[in-house]
Every structure is written in structure tokens, then in C-alpha cells.
Amino acid sequence: MFLNLGFKSVTMDDLANEMGISKKTIYTHFENKTELVAESTLLLFCDVAEGIELICSLQKNPIEELYEIKKFVMLHLKDEKSSPQYQLQKYYPKIHENMKTKHFEMMQDRVLDNIRRGMDLGIYRENLNIDFVSRIYFFGVTSIKDQNLFPKEKFPIAPLMDDYLEYHLRGIVTPKGRKILNTIINSNHE
């Protein structure tokens, strides 16, 4: 419900009704809505992190891996129809910052590994500053969710994620990597 309707929009009454229990029952497990939001976002983060770990463990071509991760995240986060990220940042800033830190720590290792493997395979440029590239990638992934910069009416999240991933990869691929990237992009348009 938080993902579909937003953290601010969903009330404790809504949750109780949806689960077919009383609000009192919810409050026996969670002191307040903020605690419930914190636990819910942590659970979602862990589910997404586990899925990303599984994708990375397959050791696919690094370009394909990034597209698989994007597809998985988009499915798992239900295209963020109500911009829960924005609401979390606005109404629960401490939880948002905590999640952002966890997100960065989890992504940093995965992205660094992806870049190193891509360089080893000759599909990413060999002269990359991998720490810079990994951080700028993280910054971009999180920034495109900013409704002030990218209002969803003008920039629907699915094409925006595709555009960002292509933008990122075109900046780091070799001619060999560009062929793989173009094949993936062309197959996604069919």
C-alpha cells in the first residue's frame, strides 16, 4: 500500500482495514506509524538487495547485468506510481537518509565489481576512474527520482530509467561494449 498509494497517504486505519485487523493489533507490534514505515522500508530494501545479489551472482555480461537489475527494481517497486521516494524524503527525512546510506553502501560494491568486470572484458573503457564512475552512477540513479528535477508527468519513471542507464553506459563502454549495448537497446524496443 505504501508503494502504490504513498507513505503519507496511507493511514493506520487503511492498513488495518486492508489486513482485516484492528489498529490496536498493529500498535501492539509498532509504537507508531513512523516505526512501521521504517520497518517496511527496511524490509523492502532487504528484498530488493537480495534480488540484486542474486542477479550479480549470475556473473552475466556487466551491461546485461545492469539492465537485469533495472528490470528487477522496476518490477519490485511497481514503477513508483505515487512517488513513495519523494514522500519518504518529505515526511520521513531520517528514514529516507538511513535508506539512502544503506542503498549507497549496498550499491557501491556491486557497481565497483560491475565496472571492474566490464573493464576486464574489454567492454568498458580501461582508463575509467572506477570510484568516480560508481559514485556518479549512484547519484544519477537517486537523482532521477527527484520529482522537482524530473516531474513524473513529463518524465515517466520507466523511460527515464532506460534513458539514464543508456546515458551512463554510453559514457563508459568501448566499441565492443557499444555493440552489446545497442543490441540490448534494440531488443528492448521490439
KASULQUI-V936068 format. One record per run of one state. SS is the DSSP state (A for helix, B for strand, O for the rest). FROM is the first residue (numbers start at 0). LEN is the number of residues. If there is no record, write none. Layout:
SS;FROM;LEN  SS;FROM;LEN
//
This chain:
O;0;1  A;1;4  O;5;6  A;11;8  O;19;3  A;22;7  O;29;3  A;32;25  O;57;4  A;61;15  O;76;1  A;77;3  O;80;3  A;83;8  O;91;1  A;92;28  O;120;3  B;123;1  O;124;5  A;129;14  O;143;13  A;156;14  O;170;2  B;172;1  O;173;1  A;174;15  O;189;1
//
